[in-house]
Amino acid sequence: MADTNIKKAFAKLHLAVLIAGGTGLFGRLVSVGELPLVCIRVVLAAIMLTLLLGFQHRLKKLTWHNLWRIMGCGILLSIHWVFYYGSIKAANISIGAICFALVGFLTAIIEPMIDHRSPRWKELFLGILTVIGIGLIFGLDARYRLGIGLGVISSLIYTFFSIYSKRVQASSGESSSTMLLYEMIGGAIILIIATPFYAKLFPNVGIIPTATDWLYLILFSSVFTIAPFLLQLQALRHISAFSVNLTYNLEPVYTILLAMILFGEATELNMSFYIGILLIISSVALQIIDSIKSQNKNQPASTTQSAKERN
């Protein structure tokens, strides 16, 4: 049973990463600035989720304690998105995607500090392996310093979101869809408040989407927002935040390949590129194998699942 749960969790996680690999493209496809882009994204996602859960009679009123904690997760997630798409607009899709792959390494350092435990050398090794792979895939050109800086901040914020979100979901017992809905609402509230200040600080940046932008934003908010995060939240019930973040290191690989095909970024594929991808994939594969072995060791085959997964 434990082995089956872990395998299903990783299958959902990898599907989420595959879908998430296309999200960075919207930083180039949508003409508005990064903050209004994310603001519209979370507002549309919240509306779509509300309609979906309402149609299924699954809307749930939360206690104030759980409400504020889950909305806090959403605020962290939305701020991460703002910096992520800021990185893409300041540099390019590849820079933003590569910086995001730092999350696994940052988690290996920060999560033990929060848990008041010593770092796991295996996690550090796999994280460092990923960092080396990132460096080989795409040299961090000095021309993209602003984009790199925004990307690193984005990765740091996402690391805290992932760790905190896992704890909130575990302690609140709320379903993945309920978690995501109130995360989107929390993000929408903070970004709606921030938009007028953003418009004053950056008067030359577009705020109002074009007709084409709206088509992209609807697609972005539905398929590329709701689907991967529901899958990720479900996976977090059975595997660690570090495993999730490390597996998400495959996202920049997909994103870079799509950016190369659609926008002609990083068109020169040399041996370093392939070695870098191989290192990232190897670090993810090793972590999956280790997680399955650890789970089987800690949970006997006769042990049943303590709580059903709620969609």
C-alpha positions as CSV (number, residue, x, y, z in Angstrom):
1,M,0.0,0.0,0.0
2,A,2.7,2.5,0.9
3,D,4.6,1.7,-2.3
4,T,1.5,2.3,-4.3
5,N,0.8,5.6,-2.6
6,I,4.3,6.9,-3.2
7,K,4.3,5.8,-6.9
8,K,0.9,7.5,-7.4
9,A,2.1,10.7,-5.7
10,F,5.2,10.9,-7.9
11,A,3.1,10.2,-11.0
12,K,0.8,13.1,-10.1
13,L,3.9,15.3,-9.3
14,H,5.6,14.6,-12.6
15,L,2.4,15.4,-14.5
16,A,2.2,18.7,-12.6
17,V,5.8,19.5,-13.5
18,L,5.1,18.8,-17.2
19,I,2.2,21.2,-17.2
20,A,4.1,23.8,-15.2
21,G,6.9,23.7,-17.7
22,G,4.7,25.8,-20.0
23,T,3.8,28.5,-17.5
24,G,7.0,30.5,-18.1
25,L,6.0,31.1,-21.7
26,F,3.2,33.3,-20.6
27,G,5.7,35.9,-19.3
28,R,6.6,36.5,-23.0
29,L,3.1,35.9,-24.5
30,V,1.2,38.4,-22.3
31,S,2.1,42.0,-22.7
32,V,1.1,43.4,-19.3
33,G,3.6,43.8,-16.4
34,E,4.4,41.0,-14.1
35,L,2.2,42.2,-11.1
36,P,-1.0,42.7,-13.2
37,L,-0.3,39.5,-15.0
38,V,-0.2,37.5,-11.8
39,C,-3.1,39.5,-10.3
40,I,-5.4,38.6,-13.2
41,R,-4.1,35.0,-13.1
42,V,-5.1,34.5,-9.5
43,V,-8.4,36.3,-9.8
44,L,-9.5,34.2,-12.8
45,A,-8.2,31.0,-11.1
46,A,-10.2,31.9,-7.9
47,I,-13.4,32.5,-9.9
48,M,-13.0,29.3,-11.9
49,L,-12.3,27.2,-8.8
50,T,-15.3,28.8,-7.0
51,L,-17.6,27.9,-9.9
52,L,-16.2,24.4,-10.2
53,L,-16.5,23.6,-6.5
54,G,-19.9,25.3,-6.3
55,F,-21.2,23.2,-9.1
56,Q,-19.9,20.1,-7.4
57,H,-21.3,21.3,-4.0
58,R,-17.9,21.2,-2.5
59,L,-17.5,24.8,-1.4
60,K,-16.5,24.9,2.3
61,K,-16.4,27.6,4.9
62,L,-13.2,27.6,6.9
63,T,-12.4,28.5,10.5
64,W,-10.7,31.9,10.8
65,H,-7.5,30.2,11.9
66,N,-7.3,28.0,8.9
67,L,-8.5,30.7,6.6
68,W,-5.7,33.1,7.5
69,R,-3.0,30.5,7.3
70,I,-4.1,29.2,3.9
71,M,-4.5,32.7,2.5
72,G,-1.0,33.4,3.9
73,C,0.3,30.6,1.7
74,G,-1.5,32.1,-1.3
75,I,0.2,35.5,-0.6
76,L,3.6,33.8,-0.6
77,L,2.8,32.0,-3.8
78,S,1.6,35.1,-5.6
79,I,4.7,37.1,-4.5
80,H,6.8,34.3,-5.8
81,W,5.0,34.5,-9.2
82,V,5.5,38.2,-9.4
83,F,9.3,37.9,-9.0
84,Y,9.4,34.9,-11.3
85,Y,7.7,36.7,-14.2
86,G,9.6,39.8,-13.3
87,S,12.8,37.7,-13.9
88,I,11.5,36.5,-17.3
89,K,10.6,40.0,-18.4
90,A,13.9,41.5,-17.2
91,A,15.9,38.8,-18.8
92,N,14.3,35.9,-20.7
93,I,12.4,32.7,-20.1
94,S,15.5,30.6,-19.7
95,I,17.0,32.7,-17.0
96,G,13.7,32.7,-15.0
97,A,13.4,29.0,-15.4
98,I,17.0,28.2,-14.4
99,C,16.8,30.3,-11.3
100,F,13.7,28.5,-10.2
101,A,15.6,25.2,-10.2
102,L,17.5,26.6,-7.1
103,V,14.5,25.7,-5.0
104,G,15.7,22.2,-4.3
105,F,19.0,23.4,-3.1
106,L,17.5,26.1,-0.9
107,T,15.0,23.6,0.6
108,A,17.8,21.3,1.6
109,I,19.3,24.2,3.6
110,I,16.2,26.0,5.0
111,E,13.8,23.1,5.8
112,P,16.3,21.6,8.4
113,M,16.7,25.0,10.0
114,I,12.9,25.4,10.4
115,D,12.6,21.8,11.7
116,H,15.5,22.4,14.1
117,R,17.5,19.4,12.8
118,S,20.8,18.8,11.1
119,P,20.9,19.0,7.3
120,R,20.7,15.7,5.4
121,W,23.9,15.3,3.5
122,K,22.1,13.3,0.8
123,E,19.7,16.2,0.2
124,L,22.5,18.7,0.1
125,F,24.4,16.5,-2.4
126,L,21.4,16.1,-4.7
127,G,20.7,19.9,-4.4
128,I,24.3,20.7,-5.3
129,L,24.2,18.3,-8.2
130,T,21.2,20.3,-9.5
131,V,23.0,23.6,-9.1
132,I,26.0,22.3,-11.1
133,G,23.5,21.1,-13.8
134,I,21.9,24.6,-13.8
135,G,25.3,26.2,-14.4
136,L,26.1,23.9,-17.2
137,I,22.8,24.4,-19.0
138,F,22.9,28.1,-19.2
139,G,25.8,30.4,-18.2
140,L,24.5,33.3,-16.0
141,D,25.4,36.1,-18.4
142,A,26.3,39.4,-16.7
143,R,23.8,41.2,-19.0
144,Y,21.0,39.5,-17.1
145,R,21.9,40.5,-13.5
146,L,18.5,42.0,-12.7
147,G,16.7,39.0,-14.1
148,I,18.9,36.7,-12.2
149,G,18.5,38.6,-8.9
150,L,14.7,38.6,-9.3
151,G,14.8,34.9,-10.1
152,V,16.8,34.0,-7.0
153,I,14.4,36.0,-4.8
154,S,11.5,34.1,-6.5
155,S,13.1,30.8,-5.7
156,L,13.7,31.7,-2.0
157,I,10.0,32.8,-1.6
158,Y,8.8,29.6,-3.2
159,T,10.9,27.5,-0.9
160,F,9.2,29.1,2.1
161,F,5.8,28.6,0.4
162,S,6.4,24.9,-0.2
163,I,7.5,24.2,3.3
164,Y,4.8,26.3,5.0
165,S,2.1,25.0,2.7
166,K,2.9,21.4,3.5
167,R,2.6,22.2,7.3
168,V,-0.7,24.1,6.8
169,Q,-2.3,21.3,4.8
170,A,-1.2,18.6,7.2
171,S,-2.5,20.5,10.3
172,S,-5.7,21.9,8.8
173,G,-6.8,18.7,7.1
174,E,-8.3,20.6,4.2
175,S,-8.7,19.2,0.7
176,S,-6.3,20.1,-2.1
177,S,-9.0,22.0,-4.0
178,T,-10.1,24.0,-0.9
179,M,-6.4,24.9,-0.2
180,L,-5.9,26.1,-3.7
181,L,-9.1,28.2,-3.8
182,Y,-8.3,30.1,-0.6
183,E,-4.6,30.5,-1.7
184,M,-5.8,32.1,-4.9
185,I,-8.2,34.4,-2.9
186,G,-5.4,35.4,-0.6
187,G,-3.1,36.2,-3.5
188,A,-5.8,38.1,-5.3
189,I,-6.6,40.3,-2.3
190,I,-2.9,41.3,-1.8
191,L,-2.2,41.9,-5.5
192,I,-5.4,43.9,-6.1
193,I,-4.2,46.2,-3.2
194,A,-0.7,46.4,-4.6
195,T,-1.7,47.1,-8.3
196,P,-2.3,50.9,-7.9
197,F,1.1,51.3,-6.2
198,Y,2.8,49.3,-8.9
199,A,1.1,51.4,-11.6
200,K,2.5,54.6,-9.9
201,L,6.0,53.1,-9.6
202,F,6.1,51.8,-13.1
203,P,3.9,54.1,-15.2
204,N,5.3,52.9,-18.5
205,V,4.5,49.2,-17.9
206,G,1.2,47.9,-19.4
207,I,-1.6,47.3,-16.9
208,I,-4.6,46.7,-19.2
209,P,-4.6,43.4,-21.2
210,T,-5.3,43.3,-24.9
211,A,-7.9,41.0,-26.4
212,T,-5.1,38.5,-27.2
213,D,-3.8,38.8,-23.7
214,W,-7.2,37.8,-22.3
215,L,-7.2,34.6,-24.3
216,Y,-3.8,33.7,-23.0
217,L,-4.7,34.7,-19.4
218,I,-7.8,32.5,-19.4
219,L,-5.7,29.5,-20.6
220,F,-3.0,30.4,-18.1
221,S,-5.4,30.6,-15.2
222,S,-7.2,27.4,-15.9
223,V,-5.0,24.6,-17.4
224,F,-1.7,26.0,-16.4
225,T,-2.6,27.2,-12.8
226,I,-5.3,25.0,-11.3
227,A,-4.2,21.7,-12.7
228,P,-0.5,21.5,-11.7
229,F,-1.1,22.9,-8.2
230,L,-3.9,20.6,-7.4
231,L,-1.7,17.7,-8.4
232,Q,1.2,19.1,-6.4
233,L,-0.9,19.5,-3.2
234,Q,-2.1,16.0,-3.5
235,A,1.4,14.7,-4.0
236,L,2.6,16.5,-0.8
237,R,0.3,14.3,1.3
238,H,2.7,11.4,0.7
239,I,6.1,12.8,-0.2
240,S,8.3,15.5,1.4
241,A,8.6,19.2,0.4
242,F,12.2,18.5,-0.5
243,S,11.2,15.7,-2.9
244,V,8.5,18.0,-4.5
245,N,10.9,20.9,-4.9
246,L,13.7,18.7,-6.3
247,T,11.3,17.1,-8.8
248,Y,10.3,20.6,-9.9
249,N,13.9,21.0,-11.1
250,L,12.7,19.3,-14.2
251,E,10.4,22.3,-14.9
252,P,13.1,24.5,-16.2
253,V,14.3,21.8,-18.6
254,Y,10.8,21.6,-20.1
255,T,10.5,25.4,-20.1
256,I,13.9,26.0,-21.8
257,L,13.1,23.4,-24.5
258,L,9.8,25.1,-25.2
259,A,11.4,28.6,-25.2
260,M,14.0,27.3,-27.6
261,I,11.3,25.9,-30.0
262,L,8.9,28.9,-29.8
263,F,11.1,31.9,-29.1
264,G,14.6,30.7,-30.3
265,E,16.2,31.1,-26.9
266,A,19.5,29.2,-26.1
267,T,19.6,27.8,-29.6
268,E,23.2,26.6,-29.4
269,L,23.1,23.1,-27.9
270,N,26.5,22.0,-26.8
271,M,27.7,19.1,-24.6
272,S,27.4,21.2,-21.4
273,F,23.7,21.6,-22.1
274,Y,23.1,17.8,-22.3
275,I,25.4,17.1,-19.3
276,G,23.4,19.7,-17.2
277,I,20.1,18.2,-18.1
278,L,21.5,14.7,-17.3
279,L,22.6,15.9,-13.9
280,I,19.2,17.4,-13.0
281,I,17.3,14.3,-14.2
282,S,19.8,12.1,-12.3
283,S,19.3,14.1,-9.0
284,V,15.5,13.7,-9.4
285,A,15.6,10.0,-10.1
286,L,17.9,9.3,-7.2
287,Q,15.6,11.2,-4.8
288,I,12.5,9.3,-6.1
289,I,14.3,5.9,-5.5
290,D,15.4,7.0,-2.1
291,S,11.9,8.3,-1.1
292,I,10.3,5.0,-2.1
293,K,12.8,2.9,-0.2
294,S,12.5,5.1,2.9
295,Q,8.7,5.0,2.8
296,N,8.7,1.2,2.5
297,K,11.1,0.9,5.4
298,N,9.1,3.2,7.7
299,Q,5.6,1.9,6.8
300,P,5.1,-1.9,6.6
301,A,3.1,-3.2,3.7
302,S,0.2,-4.2,6.0
303,T,-0.3,-0.6,7.1
304,T,-3.3,1.0,5.6
305,Q,-3.6,4.7,4.5
306,S,-4.6,6.8,7.5
307,A,-6.7,9.2,5.6
308,K,-8.2,9.1,2.2
309,E,-6.9,11.6,-0.3
310,R,-9.4,14.3,-0.8
311,N,-9.6,16.0,-4.2
